Amino acid sequence: MVRITKSPQERKQEIIATARRLFQTESYDKITMQRVVDEVDIAKGTLFYYFQSKEDLLRAVVEDIIREDSERKQIAIEKTTGNALDKIRAVMQLDSMAAKYPNILESLHEIGNAAMHTQLLAVMVVNEAFLYEKLIRQGCDEGIFHTDTPLECAEFIFILRLCIKDAHYHYLTKVKING
């Protein structure tokens, strides 16, 4: 067997891409680290060098999806002509990540993954609020919006949008809290 050497970043991205495909096509619970090793055709130690657990691998997959989604939104903003409101509409009309990756994001809604889910929502806010902030600033310059706190407004809008679109919000409203 010929050993294929890849850069650490390339190898890590290959593992993430493979796990992403597996987590999307099959249930997260059914995928094992050994299955990822077999699919990527690497030594088990190589996988564990990059990811200590399946949860770490899921986190990396979701972070990769978030990064890709942010890039997609940035491209939509750049391609959209018109004012800030037109650009906000263009971003909001894009397919949600939940629609594109239902199996992966559903894994985050498992009770055992609640902490990871919350952490990843925070990553989304940090990564994407700046897009909305730029649009709000543009809207202020155009006279469409009026605020002295565009970043806070962007965070509020983004978080509200997440709460409305995130299926976890609907799940939590159905959970009976004992206390």
ChimeraX commands (.cxc) that place a marker at each C-alpha (Angstrom):
marker #1 position 0.00,0.00,0.00 radius 0.5
marker #1 position 1.32,3.42,-0.97 radius 0.5
marker #1 position 1.32,5.99,1.79 radius 0.5
marker #1 position -0.19,9.33,0.75 radius 0.5
marker #1 position 1.22,12.33,2.55 radius 0.5
marker #1 position -0.95,15.42,2.86 radius 0.5
marker #1 position -0.52,18.68,4.69 radius 0.5
marker #1 position -2.09,18.71,8.16 radius 0.5
marker #1 position -4.72,21.25,7.08 radius 0.5
marker #1 position -5.58,19.24,3.96 radius 0.5
marker #1 position -5.85,16.00,5.96 radius 0.5
marker #1 position -8.02,17.65,8.62 radius 0.5
marker #1 position -10.33,19.11,5.96 radius 0.5
marker #1 position -10.57,15.70,4.28 radius 0.5
marker #1 position -11.67,14.14,7.58 radius 0.5
marker #1 position -14.23,16.91,8.16 radius 0.5
marker #1 position -15.61,16.57,4.62 radius 0.5
marker #1 position -15.95,12.81,4.99 radius 0.5
marker #1 position -17.62,13.09,8.39 radius 0.5
marker #1 position -19.92,15.77,7.02 radius 0.5
marker #1 position -21.03,13.47,4.21 radius 0.5
marker #1 position -21.52,10.54,6.58 radius 0.5
marker #1 position -23.38,12.57,9.23 radius 0.5
marker #1 position -25.67,13.99,6.55 radius 0.5
marker #1 position -26.49,10.69,4.86 radius 0.5
marker #1 position -26.84,8.61,8.00 radius 0.5
marker #1 position -27.77,9.23,11.60 radius 0.5
marker #1 position -25.00,10.73,13.73 radius 0.5
marker #1 position -25.55,8.01,16.32 radius 0.5
marker #1 position -24.89,5.28,13.75 radius 0.5
marker #1 position -21.56,6.68,12.56 radius 0.5
marker #1 position -18.50,5.48,14.44 radius 0.5
marker #1 position -15.01,6.92,14.48 radius 0.5
marker #1 position -13.88,3.63,12.91 radius 0.5
marker #1 position -16.27,4.23,10.01 radius 0.5
marker #1 position -14.70,7.66,9.43 radius 0.5
marker #1 position -11.22,6.08,9.57 radius 0.5
marker #1 position -12.28,3.47,7.00 radius 0.5
marker #1 position -13.90,6.03,4.70 radius 0.5
marker #1 position -10.91,8.39,4.73 radius 0.5
marker #1 position -8.51,5.41,4.62 radius 0.5
marker #1 position -6.25,6.67,7.38 radius 0.5
marker #1 position -4.83,5.22,10.58 radius 0.5
marker #1 position -7.06,5.54,13.63 radius 0.5
marker #1 position -4.33,7.53,15.37 radius 0.5
marker #1 position -4.46,10.11,12.58 radius 0.5
marker #1 position -8.14,10.74,13.23 radius 0.5
marker #1 position -7.60,11.04,16.97 radius 0.5
marker #1 position -4.67,13.39,16.38 radius 0.5
marker #1 position -7.17,15.90,14.98 radius 0.5
marker #1 position -10.33,15.01,16.92 radius 0.5
marker #1 position -10.44,13.53,20.41 radius 0.5
marker #1 position -14.05,12.38,20.10 radius 0.5
marker #1 position -16.99,12.07,17.77 radius 0.5
marker #1 position -18.45,15.16,19.46 radius 0.5
marker #1 position -15.30,17.13,18.55 radius 0.5
marker #1 position -15.68,15.92,14.97 radius 0.5
marker #1 position -19.36,16.96,14.87 radius 0.5
marker #1 position -18.39,20.39,16.23 radius 0.5
marker #1 position -15.79,20.75,13.45 radius 0.5
marker #1 position -18.33,19.70,10.83 radius 0.5
marker #1 position -20.87,22.26,12.05 radius 0.5
marker #1 position -18.21,24.98,12.26 radius 0.5
marker #1 position -17.30,24.17,8.66 radius 0.5
marker #1 position -20.95,24.48,7.64 radius 0.5
marker #1 position -21.19,27.82,9.50 radius 0.5
marker #1 position -18.06,29.11,7.72 radius 0.5
marker #1 position -19.42,28.02,4.35 radius 0.5
marker #1 position -22.81,29.58,5.10 radius 0.5
marker #1 position -21.17,32.89,6.08 radius 0.5
marker #1 position -19.22,32.91,2.82 radius 0.5
marker #1 position -22.41,32.19,0.87 radius 0.5
marker #1 position -24.14,35.12,2.57 radius 0.5
marker #1 position -21.20,37.43,1.86 radius 0.5
marker #1 position -21.37,36.49,-1.83 radius 0.5
marker #1 position -25.13,37.16,-1.88 radius 0.5
marker #1 position -24.53,40.61,-0.37 radius 0.5
marker #1 position -21.83,41.40,-2.92 radius 0.5
marker #1 position -24.01,40.26,-5.85 radius 0.5
marker #1 position -27.11,42.14,-4.72 radius 0.5
marker #1 position -27.60,45.60,-6.09 radius 0.5
marker #1 position -29.72,48.12,-4.27 radius 0.5
marker #1 position -29.84,49.48,-0.78 radius 0.5
marker #1 position -29.11,47.85,2.56 radius 0.5
marker #1 position -32.66,46.56,2.92 radius 0.5
marker #1 position -32.45,44.82,-0.47 radius 0.5
marker #1 position -29.24,43.13,0.66 radius 0.5
marker #1 position -30.74,42.05,3.99 radius 0.5
marker #1 position -33.67,40.53,2.11 radius 0.5
marker #1 position -31.27,38.68,-0.21 radius 0.5
marker #1 position -29.45,37.16,2.77 radius 0.5
marker #1 position -32.65,36.20,4.55 radius 0.5
marker #1 position -34.03,34.49,1.45 radius 0.5
marker #1 position -31.14,32.05,1.26 radius 0.5
marker #1 position -31.87,28.48,2.30 radius 0.5
marker #1 position -31.28,27.89,5.97 radius 0.5
marker #1 position -28.54,25.55,7.12 radius 0.5
marker #1 position -31.22,23.39,8.72 radius 0.5
marker #1 position -32.85,22.89,5.33 radius 0.5
marker #1 position -29.55,22.00,3.68 radius 0.5
marker #1 position -28.19,19.78,6.45 radius 0.5
marker #1 position -31.14,18.38,8.38 radius 0.5
marker #1 position -29.44,15.23,9.70 radius 0.5
marker #1 position -26.34,17.03,10.90 radius 0.5
marker #1 position -28.16,19.85,12.62 radius 0.5
marker #1 position -30.72,17.49,14.08 radius 0.5
marker #1 position -27.83,15.82,15.90 radius 0.5
marker #1 position -27.31,19.07,17.77 radius 0.5
marker #1 position -30.86,18.85,19.09 radius 0.5
marker #1 position -30.11,15.68,21.00 radius 0.5
marker #1 position -30.29,16.29,24.75 radius 0.5
marker #1 position -26.66,15.21,25.18 radius 0.5
marker #1 position -25.49,17.82,22.66 radius 0.5
marker #1 position -27.28,20.83,24.18 radius 0.5
marker #1 position -24.06,22.46,25.41 radius 0.5
marker #1 position -22.39,22.02,22.03 radius 0.5
marker #1 position -25.48,23.40,20.34 radius 0.5
marker #1 position -25.39,26.53,22.49 radius 0.5
marker #1 position -21.66,26.98,21.83 radius 0.5
marker #1 position -22.18,26.67,18.09 radius 0.5
marker #1 position -25.02,29.17,18.14 radius 0.5
marker #1 position -22.58,31.60,19.77 radius 0.5
marker #1 position -20.06,30.86,16.99 radius 0.5
marker #1 position -22.75,31.67,14.44 radius 0.5
marker #1 position -23.53,34.98,16.12 radius 0.5
marker #1 position -19.85,35.94,16.24 radius 0.5
marker #1 position -19.26,34.91,12.62 radius 0.5
marker #1 position -22.34,36.46,11.09 radius 0.5
marker #1 position -23.39,39.47,13.13 radius 0.5
marker #1 position -20.70,41.48,11.35 radius 0.5
marker #1 position -22.51,40.91,8.02 radius 0.5
marker #1 position -25.69,42.41,9.40 radius 0.5
marker #1 position -23.74,45.19,11.15 radius 0.5
marker #1 position -22.23,46.29,7.83 radius 0.5
marker #1 position -25.68,46.32,6.26 radius 0.5
marker #1 position -27.17,48.28,9.14 radius 0.5
marker #1 position -24.33,50.81,8.90 radius 0.5
marker #1 position -24.97,51.08,5.16 radius 0.5
marker #1 position -28.68,51.54,5.88 radius 0.5
marker #1 position -27.88,54.31,8.38 radius 0.5
marker #1 position -25.72,56.04,5.75 radius 0.5
marker #1 position -28.60,55.72,3.27 radius 0.5
marker #1 position -31.10,57.11,5.79 radius 0.5
marker #1 position -33.10,53.86,5.92 radius 0.5
marker #1 position -32.13,52.95,9.49 radius 0.5
marker #1 position -31.39,55.08,12.51 radius 0.5
marker #1 position -29.28,53.63,15.32 radius 0.5
marker #1 position -26.20,54.50,17.31 radius 0.5
marker #1 position -25.56,50.81,18.01 radius 0.5
marker #1 position -25.43,48.91,14.70 radius 0.5
marker #1 position -23.53,45.93,16.11 radius 0.5
marker #1 position -26.02,45.41,18.93 radius 0.5
marker #1 position -28.91,45.74,16.46 radius 0.5
marker #1 position -27.22,43.23,14.16 radius 0.5
marker #1 position -26.73,40.77,17.01 radius 0.5
marker #1 position -30.36,41.19,18.10 radius 0.5
marker #1 position -31.68,40.62,14.58 radius 0.5
marker #1 position -29.43,37.64,14.01 radius 0.5
marker #1 position -30.24,36.01,17.35 radius 0.5
marker #1 position -33.97,36.59,16.86 radius 0.5
marker #1 position -33.74,35.05,13.41 radius 0.5
marker #1 position -31.91,32.05,14.85 radius 0.5
marker #1 position -34.56,31.56,17.52 radius 0.5
marker #1 position -37.34,31.66,14.99 radius 0.5
marker #1 position -35.67,29.34,12.48 radius 0.5
marker #1 position -33.89,26.96,14.79 radius 0.5
marker #1 position -35.90,23.81,15.34 radius 0.5
marker #1 position -34.32,23.54,18.79 radius 0.5
marker #1 position -36.39,26.53,19.87 radius 0.5
marker #1 position -39.55,24.64,18.98 radius 0.5
marker #1 position -38.23,21.52,20.69 radius 0.5
marker #1 position -37.56,23.39,23.93 radius 0.5
marker #1 position -41.09,24.75,23.99 radius 0.5
marker #1 position -42.34,21.15,24.13 radius 0.5
marker #1 position -39.98,19.87,26.83 radius 0.5
marker #1 position -41.65,19.45,30.19 radius 0.5
marker #1 position -39.41,20.94,32.83 radius 0.5
marker #1 position -39.54,19.20,36.19 radius 0.5
marker #1 position -38.89,21.41,39.14 radius 0.5
marker link #1:1,2 radius 0.2
marker link #1:2,3 radius 0.2
marker link #1:3,4 radius 0.2
marker link #1:4,5 radius 0.2
marker link #1:5,6 radius 0.2
marker link #1:6,7 radius 0.2
marker link #1:7,8 radius 0.2
marker link #1:8,9 radius 0.2
marker link #1:9,10 radius 0.2
marker link #1:10,11 radius 0.2
marker link #1:11,12 radius 0.2
marker link #1:12,13 radius 0.2
marker link #1:13,14 radius 0.2
marker link #1:14,15 radius 0.2
marker link #1:15,16 radius 0.2
marker link #1:16,17 radius 0.2
marker link #1:17,18 radius 0.2
marker link #1:18,19 radius 0.2
marker link #1:19,20 radius 0.2
marker link #1:20,21 radius 0.2
marker link #1:21,22 radius 0.2
marker link #1:22,23 radius 0.2
marker link #1:23,24 radius 0.2
marker link #1:24,25 radius 0.2
marker link #1:25,26 radius 0.2
marker link #1:26,27 radius 0.2
marker link #1:27,28 radius 0.2
marker link #1:28,29 radius 0.2
marker link #1:29,30 radius 0.2
marker link #1:30,31 radius 0.2
marker link #1:31,32 radius 0.2
marker link #1:32,33 radius 0.2
marker link #1:33,34 radius 0.2
marker link #1:34,35 radius 0.2
marker link #1:35,36 radius 0.2
marker link #1:36,37 radius 0.2
marker link #1:37,38 radius 0.2
marker link #1:38,39 radius 0.2
marker link #1:39,40 radius 0.2
marker link #1:40,41 radius 0.2
marker link #1:41,42 radius 0.2
marker link #1:42,43 radius 0.2
marker link #1:43,44 radius 0.2
marker link #1:44,45 radius 0.2
marker link #1:45,46 radius 0.2
marker link #1:46,47 radius 0.2
marker link #1:47,48 radius 0.2
marker link #1:48,49 radius 0.2
marker link #1:49,50 radius 0.2
marker link #1:50,51 radius 0.2
marker link #1:51,52 radius 0.2
marker link #1:52,53 radius 0.2
marker link #1:53,54 radius 0.2
marker link #1:54,55 radius 0.2
marker link #1:55,56 radius 0.2
marker link #1:56,57 radius 0.2
marker link #1:57,58 radius 0.2
marker link #1:58,59 radius 0.2
marker link #1:59,60 radius 0.2
marker link #1:60,61 radius 0.2
marker link #1:61,62 radius 0.2
marker link #1:62,63 radius 0.2
marker link #1:63,64 radius 0.2
marker link #1:64,65 radius 0.2
marker link #1:65,66 radius 0.2
marker link #1:66,67 radius 0.2
marker link #1:67,68 radius 0.2
marker link #1:68,69 radius 0.2
marker link #1:69,70 radius 0.2
marker link #1:70,71 radius 0.2
marker link #1:71,72 radius 0.2
marker link #1:72,73 radius 0.2
marker link #1:73,74 radius 0.2
marker link #1:74,75 radius 0.2
marker link #1:75,76 radius 0.2
marker link #1:76,77 radius 0.2
marker link #1:77,78 radius 0.2
marker link #1:78,79 radius 0.2
marker link #1:79,80 radius 0.2
marker link #1:80,81 radius 0.2
marker link #1:81,82 radius 0.2
marker link #1:82,83 radius 0.2
marker link #1:83,84 radius 0.2
marker link #1:84,85 radius 0.2
marker link #1:85,86 radius 0.2
marker link #1:86,87 radius 0.2
marker link #1:87,88 radius 0.2
marker link #1:88,89 radius 0.2
marker link #1:89,90 radius 0.2
marker link #1:90,91 radius 0.2
marker link #1:91,92 radius 0.2
marker link #1:92,93 radius 0.2
marker link #1:93,94 radius 0.2
marker link #1:94,95 radius 0.2
marker link #1:95,96 radius 0.2
marker link #1:96,97 radius 0.2
marker link #1:97,98 radius 0.2
marker link #1:98,99 radius 0.2
marker link #1:99,100 radius 0.2
marker link #1:100,101 radius 0.2
marker link #1:101,102 radius 0.2
marker link #1:102,103 radius 0.2
marker link #1:103,104 radius 0.2
marker link #1:104,105 radius 0.2
marker link #1:105,106 radius 0.2
marker link #1:106,107 radius 0.2
marker link #1:107,108 radius 0.2
marker link #1:108,109 radius 0.2
marker link #1:109,110 radius 0.2
marker link #1:110,111 radius 0.2
marker link #1:111,112 radius 0.2
marker link #1:112,113 radius 0.2
marker link #1:113,114 radius 0.2
marker link #1:114,115 radius 0.2
marker link #1:115,116 radius 0.2
marker link #1:116,117 radius 0.2
marker link #1:117,118 radius 0.2
marker link #1:118,119 radius 0.2
marker link #1:119,120 radius 0.2
marker link #1:120,121 radius 0.2
marker link #1:121,122 radius 0.2
marker link #1:122,123 radius 0.2
marker link #1:123,124 radius 0.2
marker link #1:124,125 radius 0.2
marker link #1:125,126 radius 0.2
marker link #1:126,127 radius 0.2
marker link #1:127,128 radius 0.2
marker link #1:128,129 radius 0.2
marker link #1:129,130 radius 0.2
marker link #1:130,131 radius 0.2
marker link #1:131,132 radius 0.2
marker link #1:132,133 radius 0.2
marker link #1:133,134 radius 0.2
marker link #1:134,135 radius 0.2
marker link #1:135,136 radius 0.2
marker link #1:136,137 radius 0.2
marker link #1:137,138 radius 0.2
marker link #1:138,139 radius 0.2
marker link #1:139,140 radius 0.2
marker link #1:140,141 radius 0.2
marker link #1:141,142 radius 0.2
marker link #1:142,143 radius 0.2
marker link #1:143,144 radius 0.2
marker link #1:144,145 radius 0.2
marker link #1:145,146 radius 0.2
marker link #1:146,147 radius 0.2
marker link #1:147,148 radius 0.2
marker link #1:148,149 radius 0.2
marker link #1:149,150 radius 0.2
marker link #1:150,151 radius 0.2
marker link #1:151,152 radius 0.2
marker link #1:152,153 radius 0.2
marker link #1:153,154 radius 0.2
marker link #1:154,155 radius 0.2
marker link #1:155,156 radius 0.2
marker link #1:156,157 radius 0.2
marker link #1:157,158 radius 0.2
marker link #1:158,159 radius 0.2
marker link #1:159,160 radius 0.2
marker link #1:160,161 radius 0.2
marker link #1:161,162 radius 0.2
marker link #1:162,163 radius 0.2
marker link #1:163,164 radius 0.2
marker link #1:164,165 radius 0.2
marker link #1:165,166 radius 0.2
marker link #1:166,167 radius 0.2
marker link #1:167,168 radius 0.2
marker link #1:168,169 radius 0.2
marker link #1:169,170 radius 0.2
marker link #1:170,171 radius 0.2
marker link #1:171,172 radius 0.2
marker link #1:172,173 radius 0.2
marker link #1:173,174 radius 0.2
marker link #1:174,175 radius 0.2
marker link #1:175,176 radius 0.2
marker link #1:176,177 radius 0.2
marker link #1:177,178 radius 0.2
marker link #1:178,179 radius 0.2
view
